Amino acid sequence: TTTLAARVQAVKPSATLAITARAKALRAAGKDVIGLGAGEPDFDTPEHIKDAAIAAINAGFTKYTAVDGTPELKQAVIDKFKRENGFDYAAEQILVSCGGKQSFFNLAQALLNPGDEVIIPAPYWVSYPDMVLLASAIPVLIHAGADQAFKITPNQLEAAITAKTRLIVINSPSNPTGMAYTRDELAALGAVLREHPNVIIATDDMYEHIRWSTEPFVNILHVCPDLTPRTLVLNGVSKAYSMTGWRIGYAAGPTDIIKAMTKIQSQSTSNPTSISQVAALAALQGPQDCIGVMLAAFKARHDVVVERLNQIPGINCLPTDGTFYVFPSVHGMIEQLPGINNDVELAEHLIENAGVALVPGTEFGLSGHIRISIATSQSNLDQALERIARMVG
Ligand code: PLP
């Protein structure tokens, strides 16, 4: 067999994508499997966005663009930050990439040296630790359980920072927990970071628009604007506009880091797809009511799912602040099921015997939990919950 690069052995394929693929394969083989693994909205991309892309194709906008995105899309991103967040960025502070995933990948490649430490609050989005490892750097996890609403404390942060800490990522609202940091919590974390000027901050705002609160969205820069010179804001159109397949994300931050990230991108993918950039432009500049439609559906499902989960013996589910995930504790359920010792075995048991596919919490860095995606129809959710409930009699 071929000897592959050590870096390949250091990482694993995305667990969430794997579960979704497994559910699909089982379904194709005729098995009745309800997929609760999806990391994407179950809505179609809004019509006006698709129309813009079709028009772009017909107009021949099908060639390379500037690596960092078209001037029009970059301006739309600048306008978005101004309009929605009150942030001021110049064009050289913006990089458009092939999804939010590439934004973080570019950042890791541009910033990290071997041995550098990256603080990742756990539970975490599955890709952060592996992308850090691909950059030969070291993920340093801070564990935040249900007792602290899956959010790290300033004391934990202080204790995790060393002379080697180069980066911290804050993802709020969070995949997989659905929790968002409050203004005060962000201010307290910012107060710690203020004392450690070598630490770069990445705020992953991918779920900015999928929140239940009517309070305006906040990230760390809203409460600690003095951290702007060392903070990257990562966002994208994937989740807000149901555009996961189009692959458009964007980053804003200090010019030197953005430039370095652009250089990495120029030698890997070049520009994001020209057609998708036109679609993203339409998303950012067009009517925003499509977001509200999806949000209302997610909120309604969330309320039902959290209530029903808590009625199942052995499951404990905190209500979330947003996203389309809930992250219940299943410790009690594991105890009731003979032969099942942990969340990984439980997820396996559920897919094999109950026809419910979901991702075990261990994949996100917190065992004893499962992640349920509510990005599927209410009737699918009803059936899946029924099946899970039946497992524990
Ligand atoms: N950040 C978080 C927290 C996510 O959950 C995701 C997608 O699952 C992404 C970033 C990347 O999204 P995409 O690459 O599809 O734009």
Residues whose N, C-alpha, C, O or C-beta is under 5 A from the ligand:
A	BS01	PLP	G39 C98 G99 G100 K101 Q102 W125 N171 N175 D204 M206 G236 S238 T244 I248 G249
